[in-house]
Amino acid sequence: MTSRDFVKRAMEHIKELGKDMSNEDYSNSLEQLAYELETERQEVNWQLLTSENKFV
């Protein structure tokens, strides 16, 4: 699966989860999701850096 396919499938699932939410609730959920994704991305980058014995 390519990165694009992964994101497309994830977005389809997210939209399905949010279909019964109000626009405000869905927007708030997306904002929280964006925060969680950024946190996860930072953690993965940190793991990559430390596994290569490189530090920022």
N, C-alpha and C positions, 0 to 999 in steps of 0.2 A: 504494500500500500504506500502510495506516495504521500508526502506531506499535505499536498492539496486535497487528496482523497480523505485523509485523516480529518482535516479541518472541515471539509464539506459534511462528512458523517457526523462530526461533533455538533456542528451548527444545526443540522436537521434534528438531532436529538434535543438540543437546547430549545429550539423553536417548538417542538412537540411538548416539552415540559412547561413552556410558558404560554401555551395556547389559551388557557383559561384564566390567565392573569390580566389584570388591568394594565394599560400601557405604563402607568406609573410604577406598578409593582414589577413589571417586566424590565423596565429601564433600571430600576434599583437593583434587581437581580443581576442584570448584565454588568452594572458597575461593580458589584461585589465580585462577580466572576472575573472581570478584568484585573482586579486587585489580586485575586487568588492565582490567576495565570502569571502575572508578573512576579509574584512571590515564588512560584514554582520554577519559573525561568531562571531567576536569580540563584535559587538553590542548585539547579542542574549546572549552571555555569560555574558556581563555586566548587561543586564536586569535580567537574572537569579540570579546573585549575589546580585543585589540590591533588588530584590523582596523577597529574603530570608534574608534581612538585614545583609548580609555579604559583606565585602569589601576586596579587594585584597590590 
